[in-house]
Amino acid sequence: MPTEAELRDWLHGERAAVTRETDMVAVIRRSRRRRLPKRVAAGGALTLAIAGLGVAGVTVLDTTAPGRASMSAAHSSSESAPEKARGGIQPQSGTTGGGSQPEPASKLNACGGELAVAPPSRYGLVLSTAFPPTAPAGSKTLDGRVVLTNTGSERVTGTTVATPTITVSKDGVVRWHSNGLMIQLAAQVDLAPGESIEYPATLSPVLCSEQDDPAGSFRDDLPPLEPGQYQISAAITLTPGDAGAIDLVTGPVVDLNLG
């Protein structure tokens, strides 16, 4: 059995140990309390840094978005411009440029309208007329011929209708043009440079008006053209044999004197 003195010394040592342990716990707690604000501050700084990065990212997106929208709008405008151009000013009647189909020869000119001016044939073809230079006023019909010539440097093959479209004009205004039922048989074209083929043709020296075109076939009682000088021209459409672009072929006007 320990003596009373030994028990007192032992209890005194335990109390000191407990006090020391308590003191150590208190020190650790105080140390943690002192370090906690620093940790919170560091954590807050990290949070702010991340938040700042997010704000910077949003700012970049906000400043570039209008730019992209402007570029998109400009791109859209540039794409729609050709459509607007195509929907606004159309190629002249009878043109073959721009990749568009040429006006059919039968629709090239209208009664009372301006005589169409077509560009040269893309294949070097020329269509000329051969009618009597003079005829009595009041004639019902005049017979002649139309000559298709290859003035180019390469062979041309394809098909055309069997009857060219004839137009009679005066001072650049259409007075009459081919109408009604026409021979739709295909005429074969195979022309080396310098070669020609002929088509039979007929015209009526009478005066048609705007209301005659919708009917297709003109009425029989059209008034005869008054005496004077008129011009004759012809047009025909060539469909190439090599599946190339369809070509509207015209040529020079020739005078016709009615008297």
Secondary structure, DSSP 8 states (H G I E B T S, - for coil): ---HHHHHHHHHHHHHHHHHHHHHHHHHHHHHHHHHHHHHHHHHHHHHHHHHHHHHHHHHHHHHHHHHHHHHHHHHHHHHHHHHHHHSS---TT---TT-----GGGS--TTSB-------TT-EEEEEE--SEE-TT-S-EEEEEEEEE-SSS-EEEEEESS-EEEEEETTEEEEE--SS----EEEEEE-TT-EEEEEEEE--B---GGGGGGSS--TT--B--SEEEEEEEEEEEEETTS---EEEE---EEEEE-
